[in-house]
Amino acid sequence: MDQKLLNIQEAASLLKVHPETLRRWDNNGKLKAIKLGTRQDRRYKEEDILKLVKLQKSPWKYKEYEIIPHPHGFDHISNRLGLITSYLVHGNGTVSTFAFAVPGLDLFATPDVTQDLLLDKAEQEIRKTIDNEKLVDKKSYTFKYYGSDEEFHFDEHPDWWKDF
């Protein structure tokens, strides 16, 4: 069966990212391109692009806040074993960020945990933080996943965050 290949502009347009983002993803292994010809033009399998499009989450509202998710769910942490995602939360005169990390060992210890479940748990933490605390303007809220109880926990001074 022939697979449809998309050029870099077509793939970037579907994903709503800059073509340079696709080049970076190819270089770091997140989305490998097929390189063709002497110029090594990048082509992407349409099915791979459509899978990523499906993972994209739209901004949503909770109370008076707009929550803007990282567009592609959890990504690999560069130079580390694990996953990370982030959200921008703004409203009511504040702008805050939320970052969620899943260490590799905790990820491997809970193989049944899916990306959708992790995203649901992350979004629950955002709602809980909004419900229980007045958000502080320009504060980063960081959470780490623990496989032992399969939950995210607030991480006041995360070592993984200093690289970002």
C-alpha positions in Angstrom: 0.0 0.0 0.0 1.4 3.4 -1.0 1.6 5.9 1.8 0.9 9.5 1.0 3.8 11.8 1.7 3.5 15.5 2.5 6.1 18.2 1.9 7.2 20.3 4.8 4.8 23.2 4.1 1.8 20.9 3.9 2.7 19.1 7.1 3.4 22.4 8.9 0.1 23.8 7.7 -1.9 20.8 9.0 -0.1 21.0 12.4 -0.3 24.8 12.6 3.4 25.0 13.3 6.3 26.7 11.5 8.3 24.5 9.1 11.4 25.1 11.3 9.5 23.4 14.1 9.3 20.3 11.9 13.0 20.4 11.1 13.7 20.6 14.8 11.4 17.7 15.5 13.2 15.7 12.8 16.6 16.6 14.2 15.6 15.6 17.8 13.7 12.4 16.7 10.2 13.5 17.7 8.9 13.3 14.1 11.3 11.7 11.6 11.1 12.9 8.1 11.9 10.9 5.0 14.6 12.7 3.0 14.4 12.5 -0.7 16.7 13.6 -3.6 20.1 15.2 -3.6 18.7 18.2 -1.6 17.4 15.8 1.1 14.0 17.5 1.0 11.9 16.4 3.9 8.6 14.5 3.4 6.3 13.3 6.1 3.9 10.3 6.2 0.4 11.7 6.1 -0.7 9.2 8.7 2.0 10.4 11.1 0.9 14.0 10.7 -2.8 13.1 11.2 -1.9 11.3 14.4 -0.3 14.4 15.7 -3.2 16.6 14.6 -5.5 14.3 16.6 -3.3 14.8 19.7 -3.6 18.6 19.4 -5.7 20.0 22.2 -7.7 23.3 21.9 -7.7 26.0 24.5 -10.5 25.7 27.0 -12.1 27.8 29.7 -12.5 27.1 33.4 -14.3 29.7 35.5 -12.8 33.0 34.4 -9.5 31.5 33.1 -8.5 30.4 29.6 -6.2 27.4 29.6 -3.9 27.0 26.6 -2.3 23.6 26.3 1.0 22.7 24.7 -0.3 21.7 21.3 0.9 18.2 21.1 0.4 16.7 24.6 3.4 15.2 26.3 6.8 15.5 24.6 10.1 13.8 25.5 12.3 15.8 27.8 15.5 16.7 25.9 18.6 14.8 27.2 16.5 12.9 29.8 14.2 9.9 30.0 10.7 11.2 30.6 7.9 13.3 29.3 6.8 16.9 29.8 3.9 19.1 28.8 2.8 22.6 29.7 -0.1 25.0 29.8 -0.5 28.7 29.9 -3.4 29.9 32.2 -4.6 33.4 32.0 -7.5 35.4 33.2 -8.6 37.6 36.1 -5.4 39.8 35.6 -3.0 36.9 35.9 -0.8 34.8 33.6 0.6 31.6 35.0 2.3 28.5 33.6 1.8 24.9 34.6 4.3 22.3 33.7 3.9 18.5 34.2 6.8 16.0 34.1 6.6 12.3 34.0 10.0 10.7 34.9 11.0 7.8 32.7 11.1 5.2 35.5 7.6 6.2 36.7 6.4 6.0 33.1 7.9 2.5 32.7 6.5 1.4 36.1 3.0 2.2 34.9 2.8 0.9 31.3 -1.0 1.1 31.2 -0.9 4.9 31.6 -1.9 6.6 28.3 -1.2 10.1 27.1 -4.9 10.8 27.3 -5.0 9.8 31.0 -1.9 11.9 31.8 -3.5 14.9 30.1 -6.7 14.4 32.0 -4.8 14.2 35.3 -2.8 17.3 34.4 -6.0 19.2 33.6 -7.5 18.1 36.9 -4.5 19.6 38.7 -5.0 22.9 36.9 -8.7 23.0 37.9 -7.9 22.0 41.5 -5.2 24.8 41.7 -7.7 27.3 40.4 -10.3 26.1 42.9 -8.1 26.1 45.9 -5.7 28.9 45.4 -5.7 32.4 44.0 -3.3 32.1 41.1 -0.1 34.3 41.4 0.7 36.4 38.4 3.8 35.2 36.5 4.2 32.1 38.7 5.2 28.7 37.3 3.4 25.8 38.9 5.3 22.5 38.4 4.0 19.0 39.0 5.7 15.6 38.9 4.0 12.3 38.2 4.5 9.5 40.7 3.8 6.0 39.4 3.4 4.7 42.9 0.0 6.4 43.2 -0.4 7.3 39.5 -1.0 11.0 40.3 0.7 14.3 39.8 2.0 16.1 42.9 3.1 19.8 43.2 6.9 20.0 43.0 8.1 23.3 44.6 11.7 23.1 43.4 12.0 20.7 40.5 15.4 19.8 39.2 13.9 19.0 35.8 12.5 22.5 35.4 15.8 24.4 35.6 16.7 23.2 32.0 13.6 25.0 30.5 
